[in-house]
Amino acid sequence: MKNKIATAFAILWFFGVLIWTLLFMFIVILGILFGDIVVMLKSGFSSTTIGFVFLVLSGLVFGITGWVPAFRRCYYKLPWLYPLSMIMTMHLLVLSIAEAILAKGFQVISAPRHIATIIIMILQVIICRIVMCIYLKKNPMVLHKYDRVE
């Protein structure tokens, strides 16, 4: 009975919160890329950065999912969910840092500063992606199943 209740809560959490967080995160990643970074590059002016706010909110949802054993069942029942959520979180972090670098660099209207900021942002994205690849190669995202969870 306890097992069925925990599974029911996991299903409710997945369809009520987790799937919407993933979809919202996907939209936010596209919004930061095309709505903030591209607009700043085209206009030459700084705008507000929103990436870290969404990073904290999605991190809170993913943290609750991993912390509560009943909700953690979502990761065990759908093995693709944990790597997807972690890679999207890492990607959102990289884009949020790039957005913050670009916003700081475009606060002053100066062509050399804009060029240097764009170069720093591109290098940051490349270096962060390389570090992410090295980290994930050394530490693959594998959830170990425990007998008491299943």
Number of C-alpha atoms within 10 A of each C-alpha: 6 7 12 9 11 17 19 14 16 23 18 14 18 19 11 12 14 22 14 12 20 19 11 14 21 15 12 18 21 14 15 20 17 12 12 21 21 14 15 18 15 9 10 19 16 21 18 11 19 15 23 16 11 19 19 13 13 21 16 12 15 21 12 13 22 16 11 11 14 19 23 22 23 23 19 17 13 9 14 13 15 20 15 13 20 14 14 18 22 16 18 24 19 20 23 23 18 24 26 20 17 28 22 15 22 23 14 13 12 11 11 9 14 20 13 13 19 18 12 16 21 14 13 17 16 13 13 18 15 12 12 16 12 11 11 12 10 9 9 9 15 10 11 7 11 8 6 7 12 10
